[in-house]
Amino acid sequence: MGSKGILCITIFSYNLLTEAESPVSEKLERSNNVEYNKTLKYETDLSPKAAPSEST
């Protein structure tokens, strides 16, 4: 096995050990966060507003 093969195996092993994510999984996670944030905003808009407290 040449030095290129060893380098590829080393990089691949390092990625597995550090749990590096692929760009595809990061993109999916980002789109899920956007959907969650839209839902959260929608629910927040529908929730009743708290009465302003008066300080004496």
mmCIF file of the N, C-alpha and C atoms, coordinates in Angstrom:
data_MODEL
# 
_entry.id   MODEL 
# 
loop_
_atom_site.group_PDB 
_atom_site.id 
_atom_site.type_symbol 
_atom_site.label_atom_id 
_atom_site.label_alt_id 
_atom_site.label_comp_id 
_atom_site.label_asym_id 
_atom_site.label_entity_id 
_atom_site.label_seq_id 
_atom_site.pdbx_PDB_ins_code 
_atom_site.Cartn_x 
_atom_site.Cartn_y 
_atom_site.Cartn_z 
_atom_site.occupancy 
_atom_site.B_iso_or_equiv 
_atom_site.pdbx_formal_charge 
_atom_site.auth_seq_id 
_atom_site.auth_comp_id 
_atom_site.auth_asym_id 
_atom_site.auth_atom_id 
_atom_site.pdbx_PDB_model_num 
ATOM 1   N N  . MET A 1 1  ? 0.855   -1.174 0.000  1.00 0.00 ? 1  MET A N  1 
ATOM 2   C CA . MET A 1 1  ? 0.000   0.000  0.000  1.00 0.00 ? 1  MET A CA 1 
ATOM 3   C C  . MET A 1 1  ? 0.901   1.237  0.000  1.00 0.00 ? 1  MET A C  1 
ATOM 4   N N  . GLY A 1 2  ? 0.571   2.167  -0.873 1.00 0.00 ? 2  GLY A N  1 
ATOM 5   C CA . GLY A 1 2  ? 1.385   3.368  -0.985 1.00 0.00 ? 2  GLY A CA 1 
ATOM 6   C C  . GLY A 1 2  ? 1.045   4.401  0.069  1.00 0.00 ? 2  GLY A C  1 
ATOM 7   N N  . SER A 1 3  ? 1.776   5.474  0.011  1.00 0.00 ? 3  SER A N  1 
ATOM 8   C CA . SER A 1 3  ? 1.549   6.532  0.998  1.00 0.00 ? 3  SER A CA 1 
ATOM 9   C C  . SER A 1 3  ? 0.178   7.193  0.806  1.00 0.00 ? 3  SER A C  1 
ATOM 10  N N  . LYS A 1 4  ? -0.335  7.197  -0.434 1.00 0.00 ? 4  LYS A N  1 
ATOM 11  C CA . LYS A 1 4  ? -1.669  7.771  -0.670 1.00 0.00 ? 4  LYS A CA 1 
ATOM 12  C C  . LYS A 1 4  ? -2.744  6.936  0.012  1.00 0.00 ? 4  LYS A C  1 
ATOM 13  N N  . GLY A 1 5  ? -2.591  5.621  -0.027 1.00 0.00 ? 5  GLY A N  1 
ATOM 14  C CA . GLY A 1 5  ? -3.559  4.732  0.616  1.00 0.00 ? 5  GLY A CA 1 
ATOM 15  C C  . GLY A 1 5  ? -3.565  4.915  2.118  1.00 0.00 ? 5  GLY A C  1 
ATOM 16  N N  . ILE A 1 6  ? -2.385  5.020  2.692  1.00 0.00 ? 6  ILE A N  1 
ATOM 17  C CA . ILE A 1 6  ? -2.271  5.212  4.141  1.00 0.00 ? 6  ILE A CA 1 
ATOM 18  C C  . ILE A 1 6  ? -2.878  6.557  4.539  1.00 0.00 ? 6  ILE A C  1 
ATOM 19  N N  . LEU A 1 7  ? -2.645  7.577  3.728  1.00 0.00 ? 7  LEU A N  1 
ATOM 20  C CA . LEU A 1 7  ? -3.205  8.900  4.011  1.00 0.00 ? 7  LEU A CA 1 
ATOM 21  C C  . LEU A 1 7  ? -4.733  8.859  3.980  1.00 0.00 ? 7  LEU A C  1 
ATOM 22  N N  . CYS A 1 8  ? -5.298  8.185  2.987  1.00 0.00 ? 8  CYS A N  1 
ATOM 23  C CA . CYS A 1 8  ? -6.765  8.085  2.890  1.00 0.00 ? 8  CYS A CA 1 
ATOM 24  C C  . CYS A 1 8  ? -7.345  7.355  4.093  1.00 0.00 ? 8  CYS A C  1 
ATOM 25  N N  . ILE A 1 9  ? -6.722  6.262  4.486  1.00 0.00 ? 9  ILE A N  1 
ATOM 26  C CA . ILE A 1 9  ? -7.205  5.494  5.640  1.00 0.00 ? 9  ILE A CA 1 
ATOM 27  C C  . ILE A 1 9  ? -7.101  6.328  6.911  1.00 0.00 ? 9  ILE A C  1 
ATOM 28  N N  . THR A 1 10 ? -6.020  7.079  7.051  1.00 0.00 ? 10 THR A N  1 
ATOM 29  C CA . THR A 1 10 ? -5.830  7.921  8.230  1.00 0.00 ? 10 THR A CA 1 
ATOM 30  C C  . THR A 1 10 ? -6.922  8.989  8.319  1.00 0.00 ? 10 THR A C  1 
ATOM 31  N N  . ILE A 1 11 ? -7.192  9.650  7.207  1.00 0.00 ? 11 ILE A N  1 
ATOM 32  C CA . ILE A 1 11 ? -8.220  10.701 7.198  1.00 0.00 ? 11 ILE A CA 1 
ATOM 33  C C  . ILE A 1 11 ? -9.590  10.104 7.477  1.00 0.00 ? 11 ILE A C  1 
ATOM 34  N N  . PHE A 1 12 ? -9.887  8.959  6.866  1.00 0.00 ? 12 PHE A N  1 
ATOM 35  C CA . PHE A 1 12 ? -11.175 8.303  7.084  1.00 0.00 ? 12 PHE A CA 1 
ATOM 36  C C  . PHE A 1 12 ? -11.330 7.898  8.544  1.00 0.00 ? 12 PHE A C  1 
ATOM 37  N N  . SER A 1 13 ? -10.284 7.343  9.131  1.00 0.00 ? 13 SER A N  1 
ATOM 38  C CA . SER A 1 13 ? -10.341 6.928  10.538 1.00 0.00 ? 13 SER A CA 1 
ATOM 39  C C  . SER A 1 13 ? -10.525 8.135  11.448 1.00 0.00 ? 13 SER A C  1 
ATOM 40  N N  . TYR A 1 14 ? -9.838  9.228  11.141 1.00 0.00 ? 14 TYR A N  1 
ATOM 41  C CA . TYR A 1 14 ? -9.956  10.438 11.948 1.00 0.00 ? 14 TYR A CA 1 
ATOM 42  C C  . TYR A 1 14 ? -11.389 10.969 11.906 1.00 0.00 ? 14 TYR A C  1 
ATOM 43  N N  . ASN A 1 15 ? -11.995 10.940 10.720 1.00 0.00 ? 15 ASN A N  1 
ATOM 44  C CA . ASN A 1 15 ? -13.381 11.407 10.590 1.00 0.00 ? 15 ASN A CA 1 
ATOM 45  C C  . ASN A 1 15 ? -14.324 10.545 11.407 1.00 0.00 ? 15 ASN A C  1 
ATOM 46  N N  . LEU A 1 16 ? -14.102 9.247  11.430 1.00 0.00 ? 16 LEU A N  1 
ATOM 47  C CA . LEU A 1 16 ? -14.954 8.364  12.221 1.00 0.00 ? 16 LEU A CA 1 
ATOM 48  C C  . LEU A 1 16 ? -14.768 8.613  13.712 1.00 0.00 ? 16 LEU A C  1 
ATOM 49  N N  . LEU A 1 17 ? -13.533 8.822  14.130 1.00 0.00 ? 17 LEU A N  1 
ATOM 50  C CA . LEU A 1 17 ? -13.255 9.029  15.550 1.00 0.00 ? 17 LEU A CA 1 
ATOM 51  C C  . LEU A 1 17 ? -13.810 10.360 16.051 1.00 0.00 ? 17 LEU A C  1 
ATOM 52  N N  . THR A 1 18 ? -13.768 11.383 15.224 1.00 0.00 ? 18 THR A N  1 
ATOM 53  C CA . THR A 1 18 ? -14.250 12.700 15.647 1.00 0.00 ? 18 THR A CA 1 
ATOM 54  C C  . THR A 1 18 ? -15.726 12.887 15.339 1.00 0.00 ? 18 THR A C  1 
ATOM 55  N N  . GLU A 1 19 ? -16.355 11.861 14.800 1.00 0.00 ? 19 GLU A N  1 
ATOM 56  C CA . GLU A 1 19 ? -17.778 11.899 14.442 1.00 0.00 ? 19 GLU A CA 1 
ATOM 57  C C  . GLU A 1 19 ? -18.088 13.075 13.529 1.00 0.00 ? 19 GLU A C  1 
ATOM 58  N N  . ALA A 1 20 ? -17.211 13.278 12.543 1.00 0.00 ? 20 ALA A N  1 
ATOM 59  C CA . ALA A 1 20 ? -17.441 14.343 11.574 1.00 0.00 ? 20 ALA A CA 1 
ATOM 60  C C  . ALA A 1 20 ? -18.683 14.018 10.760 1.00 0.00 ? 20 ALA A C  1 
ATOM 61  N N  . GLU A 1 21 ? -19.502 15.034 10.520 1.00 0.00 ? 21 GLU A N  1 
ATOM 62  C CA . GLU A 1 21 ? -20.739 14.820 9.778  1.00 0.00 ? 21 GLU A CA 1 
ATOM 63  C C  . GLU A 1 21 ? -20.529 15.191 8.319  1.00 0.00 ? 21 GLU A C  1 
ATOM 64  N N  . SER A 1 22 ? -21.257 14.528 7.465  1.00 0.00 ? 22 SER A N  1 
ATOM 65  C CA . SER A 1 22 ? -21.172 14.824 6.042  1.00 0.00 ? 22 SER A CA 1 
ATOM 66  C C  . SER A 1 22 ? -21.969 16.092 5.752  1.00 0.00 ? 22 SER A C  1 
ATOM 67  N N  . PRO A 1 23 ? -21.648 16.773 4.662  1.00 0.00 ? 23 PRO A N  1 
ATOM 68  C CA . PRO A 1 23 ? -22.418 17.969 4.300  1.00 0.00 ? 23 PRO A CA 1 
ATOM 69  C C  . PRO A 1 23 ? -23.898 17.667 4.102  1.00 0.00 ? 23 PRO A C  1 
ATOM 70  N N  . VAL A 1 24 ? -24.218 16.455 3.649  1.00 0.00 ? 24 VAL A N  1 
ATOM 71  C CA . VAL A 1 24 ? -25.620 16.090 3.418  1.00 0.00 ? 24 VAL A CA 1 
ATOM 72  C C  . VAL A 1 24 ? -26.374 16.050 4.737  1.00 0.00 ? 24 VAL A C  1 
ATOM 73  N N  . SER A 1 25 ? -25.795 15.410 5.760  1.00 0.00 ? 25 SER A N  1 
ATOM 74  C CA . SER A 1 25 ? -26.489 15.314 7.044  1.00 0.00 ? 25 SER A CA 1 
ATOM 75  C C  . SER A 1 25 ? -26.599 16.683 7.710  1.00 0.00 ? 25 SER A C  1 
ATOM 76  N N  . GLU A 1 26 ? -25.588 17.537 7.515  1.00 0.00 ? 26 GLU A N  1 
ATOM 77  C CA . GLU A 1 26 ? -25.663 18.885 8.072  1.00 0.00 ? 26 GLU A CA 1 
ATOM 78  C C  . GLU A 1 26 ? -26.777 19.679 7.404  1.00 0.00 ? 26 GLU A C  1 
ATOM 79  N N  . LYS A 1 27 ? -26.936 19.484 6.093  1.00 0.00 ? 27 LYS A N  1 
ATOM 80  C CA . LYS A 1 27 ? -27.985 20.192 5.369  1.00 0.00 ? 27 LYS A CA 1 
ATOM 81  C C  . LYS A 1 27 ? -29.360 19.733 5.843  1.00 0.00 ? 27 LYS A C  1 
ATOM 82  N N  . LEU A 1 28 ? -29.530 18.429 6.061  1.00 0.00 ? 28 LEU A N  1 
ATOM 83  C CA . LEU A 1 28 ? -30.801 17.905 6.554  1.00 0.00 ? 28 LEU A CA 1 
ATOM 84  C C  . LEU A 1 28 ? -31.100 18.441 7.945  1.00 0.00 ? 28 LEU A C  1 
ATOM 85  N N  . GLU A 1 29 ? -30.079 18.489 8.784  1.00 0.00 ? 29 GLU A N  1 
ATOM 86  C CA . GLU A 1 29 ? -30.270 18.979 10.155 1.00 0.00 ? 29 GLU A CA 1 
ATOM 87  C C  . GLU A 1 29 ? -30.675 20.448 10.141 1.00 0.00 ? 29 GLU A C  1 
ATOM 88  N N  . ARG A 1 30 ? -30.048 21.223 9.251  1.00 0.00 ? 30 ARG A N  1 
ATOM 89  C CA . ARG A 1 30 ? -30.376 22.638 9.154  1.00 0.00 ? 30 ARG A CA 1 
ATOM 90  C C  . ARG A 1 30 ? -31.820 22.839 8.708  1.00 0.00 ? 30 ARG A C  1 
ATOM 91  N N  . SER A 1 31 ? -32.273 22.042 7.728  1.00 0.00 ? 31 SER A N  1 
ATOM 92  C CA . SER A 1 31 ? -33.652 22.195 7.259  1.00 0.00 ? 31 SER A CA 1 
ATOM 93  C C  . SER A 1 31 ? -34.636 21.776 8.349  1.00 0.00 ? 31 SER A C  1 
ATOM 94  N N  . ASN A 1 32 ? -34.284 20.779 9.158  1.00 0.00 ? 32 ASN A N  1 
ATOM 95  C CA . ASN A 1 32 ? -35.144 20.385 10.272 1.00 0.00 ? 32 ASN A CA 1 
ATOM 96  C C  . ASN A 1 32 ? -35.237 21.509 11.299 1.00 0.00 ? 32 ASN A C  1 
ATOM 97  N N  . ASN A 1 33 ? -34.132 22.196 11.541 1.00 0.00 ? 33 ASN A N  1 
ATOM 98  C CA . ASN A 1 33 ? -34.138 23.314 12.488 1.00 0.00 ? 33 ASN A CA 1 
ATOM 99  C C  . ASN A 1 33 ? -35.030 24.440 11.986 1.00 0.00 ? 33 ASN A C  1 
ATOM 100 N N  . VAL A 1 34 ? -35.006 24.693 10.673 1.00 0.00 ? 34 VAL A N  1 
ATOM 101 C CA . VAL A 1 34 ? -35.843 25.747 10.103 1.00 0.00 ? 34 VAL A CA 1 
ATOM 102 C C  . VAL A 1 34 ? -37.308 25.393 10.292 1.00 0.00 ? 34 VAL A C  1 
ATOM 103 N N  . GLU A 1 35 ? -37.671 24.136 10.013 1.00 0.00 ? 35 GLU A N  1 
ATOM 104 C CA . GLU A 1 35 ? -39.062 23.709 10.198 1.00 0.00 ? 35 GLU A CA 1 
ATOM 105 C C  . GLU A 1 35 ? -39.471 23.843 11.665 1.00 0.00 ? 35 GLU A C  1 
ATOM 106 N N  . TYR A 1 36 ? -38.596 23.447 12.578 1.00 0.00 ? 36 TYR A N  1 
ATOM 107 C CA . TYR A 1 36 ? -38.894 23.542 14.009 1.00 0.00 ? 36 TYR A CA 1 
ATOM 108 C C  . TYR A 1 36 ? -39.089 25.002 14.410 1.00 0.00 ? 36 TYR A C  1 
ATOM 109 N N  . ASN A 1 37 ? -38.220 25.878 13.923 1.00 0.00 ? 37 ASN A N  1 
ATOM 110 C CA . ASN A 1 37 ? -38.324 27.294 14.266 1.00 0.00 ? 37 ASN A CA 1 
ATOM 111 C C  . ASN A 1 37 ? -39.614 27.902 13.725 1.00 0.00 ? 37 ASN A C  1 
ATOM 112 N N  . LYS A 1 38 ? -40.035 27.491 12.517 1.00 0.00 ? 38 LYS A N  1 
ATOM 113 C CA . LYS A 1 38 ? -41.295 27.996 11.960 1.00 0.00 ? 38 LYS A CA 1 
ATOM 114 C C  . LYS A 1 38 ? -42.461 27.550 12.830 1.00 0.00 ? 38 LYS A C  1 
ATOM 115 N N  . THR A 1 39 ? -42.445 26.287 13.248 1.00 0.00 ? 39 THR A N  1 
ATOM 116 C CA . THR A 1 39 ? -43.516 25.758 14.096 1.00 0.00 ? 39 THR A CA 1 
ATOM 117 C C  . THR A 1 39 ? -43.528 26.486 15.430 1.00 0.00 ? 39 THR A C  1 
ATOM 118 N N  . LEU A 1 40 ? -42.361 26.687 16.007 1.00 0.00 ? 40 LEU A N  1 
ATOM 119 C CA . LEU A 1 40 ? -42.253 27.358 17.295 1.00 0.00 ? 40 LEU A CA 1 
ATOM 120 C C  . LEU A 1 40 ? -42.786 28.789 17.197 1.00 0.00 ? 40 LEU A C  1 
ATOM 121 N N  . LYS A 1 41 ? -42.440 29.491 16.126 1.00 0.00 ? 41 LYS A N  1 
ATOM 122 C CA . LYS A 1 41 ? -42.914 30.863 15.941 1.00 0.00 ? 41 LYS A CA 1 
ATOM 123 C C  . LYS A 1 41 ? -44.433 30.873 15.788 1.00 0.00 ? 41 LYS A C  1 
ATOM 124 N N  . TYR A 1 42 ? -44.965 29.925 15.036 1.00 0.00 ? 42 TYR A N  1 
ATOM 125 C CA . TYR A 1 42 ? -46.409 29.858 14.817 1.00 0.00 ? 42 TYR A CA 1 
ATOM 126 C C  . TYR A 1 42 ? -47.130 29.631 16.138 1.00 0.00 ? 42 TYR A C  1 
ATOM 127 N N  . GLU A 1 43 ? -46.617 28.714 16.954 1.00 0.00 ? 43 GLU A N  1 
ATOM 128 C CA . GLU A 1 43 ? -47.250 28.431 18.244 1.00 0.00 ? 43 GLU A CA 1 
ATOM 129 C C  . GLU A 1 43 ? -47.118 29.618 19.189 1.00 0.00 ? 43 GLU A C  1 
ATOM 130 N N  . THR A 1 44 ? -46.005 30.324 19.121 1.00 0.00 ? 44 THR A N  1 
ATOM 131 C CA . THR A 1 44 ? -45.798 31.487 19.976 1.00 0.00 ? 44 THR A CA 1 
ATOM 132 C C  . THR A 1 44 ? -46.773 32.597 19.596 1.00 0.00 ? 44 THR A C  1 
ATOM 133 N N  . ASP A 1 45 ? -46.997 32.771 18.282 1.00 0.00 ? 45 ASP A N  1 
ATOM 134 C CA . ASP A 1 45 ? -47.929 33.807 17.830 1.00 0.00 ? 45 ASP A CA 1 
ATOM 135 C C  . ASP A 1 45 ? -49.354 33.514 18.278 1.00 0.00 ? 45 ASP A C  1 
ATOM 136 N N  . LEU A 1 46 ? -49.706 32.243 18.402 1.00 0.00 ? 46 LEU A N  1 
ATOM 137 C CA . LEU A 1 46 ? -51.062 31.873 18.781 1.00 0.00 ? 46 LEU A CA 1 
ATOM 138 C C  . LEU A 1 46 ? -51.285 31.891 20.288 1.00 0.00 ? 46 LEU A C  1 
ATOM 139 N N  . SER A 1 47 ? -50.211 31.835 21.047 1.00 0.00 ? 47 SER A N  1 
ATOM 140 C CA . SER A 1 47 ? -50.377 31.771 22.499 1.00 0.00 ? 47 SER A CA 1 
ATOM 141 C C  . SER A 1 47 ? -50.884 33.113 23.025 1.00 0.00 ? 47 SER A C  1 
ATOM 142 N N  . PRO A 1 48 ? -51.697 33.085 24.077 1.00 0.00 ? 48 PRO A N  1 
ATOM 143 C CA . PRO A 1 48 ? -52.237 34.340 24.621 1.00 0.00 ? 48 PRO A CA 1 
ATOM 144 C C  . PRO A 1 48 ? -51.122 35.193 25.226 1.00 0.00 ? 48 PRO A C  1 
ATOM 145 N N  . LYS A 1 49 ? -51.281 36.470 25.067 1.00 0.00 ? 49 LYS A N  1 
ATOM 146 C CA . LYS A 1 49 ? -50.282 37.396 25.610 1.00 0.00 ? 49 LYS A CA 1 
ATOM 147 C C  . LYS A 1 49 ? -50.498 37.560 27.111 1.00 0.00 ? 49 LYS A C  1 
ATOM 148 N N  . ALA A 1 50 ? -49.414 37.657 27.830 1.00 0.00 ? 50 ALA A N  1 
ATOM 149 C CA . ALA A 1 50 ? -49.507 37.873 29.273 1.00 0.00 ? 50 ALA A CA 1 
ATOM 150 C C  . ALA A 1 50 ? -49.874 39.335 29.521 1.00 0.00 ? 50 ALA A C  1 
ATOM 151 N N  . ALA A 1 51 ? -50.681 39.564 30.525 1.00 0.00 ? 51 ALA A N  1 
ATOM 152 C CA . ALA A 1 51 ? -51.075 40.924 30.872 1.00 0.00 ? 51 ALA A CA 1 
ATOM 153 C C  . ALA A 1 51 ? -49.857 41.662 31.410 1.00 0.00 ? 51 ALA A C  1 
ATOM 154 N N  . PRO A 1 52 ? -49.666 42.897 30.987 1.00 0.00 ? 52 PRO A N  1 
ATOM 155 C CA . PRO A 1 52 ? -48.505 43.646 31.488 1.00 0.00 ? 52 PRO A CA 1 
ATOM 156 C C  . PRO A 1 52 ? -48.630 43.879 32.992 1.00 0.00 ? 52 PRO A C  1 
ATOM 157 N N  . SER A 1 53 ? -47.568 43.654 33.690 1.00 0.00 ? 53 SER A N  1 
ATOM 158 C CA . SER A 1 53 ? -47.610 43.829 35.148 1.00 0.00 ? 53 SER A CA 1 
ATOM 159 C C  . SER A 1 53 ? -47.345 45.294 35.483 1.00 0.00 ? 53 SER A C  1 
ATOM 160 N N  . GLU A 1 54 ? -48.091 45.802 36.432 1.00 0.00 ? 54 GLU A N  1 
ATOM 161 C CA . GLU A 1 54 ? -47.929 47.190 36.846 1.00 0.00 ? 54 GLU A CA 1 
ATOM 162 C C  . GLU A 1 54 ? -47.073 47.227 38.102 1.00 0.00 ? 54 GLU A C  1 
ATOM 163 N N  . SER A 1 55 ? -46.061 48.056 38.065 1.00 0.00 ? 55 SER A N  1 
ATOM 164 C CA . SER A 1 55 ? -45.221 48.174 39.260 1.00 0.00 ? 55 SER A CA 1 
ATOM 165 C C  . SER A 1 55 ? -45.703 49.367 40.079 1.00 0.00 ? 55 SER A C  1 
ATOM 166 N N  . THR A 1 56 ? -45.742 49.196 41.387 1.00 0.00 ? 56 THR A N  1 
ATOM 167 C CA . THR A 1 56 ? -46.257 50.258 42.258 1.00 0.00 ? 56 THR A CA 1 
ATOM 168 C C  . THR A 1 56 ? -45.159 50.993 42.960 1.00 0.00 ? 56 THR A C  1 
# 
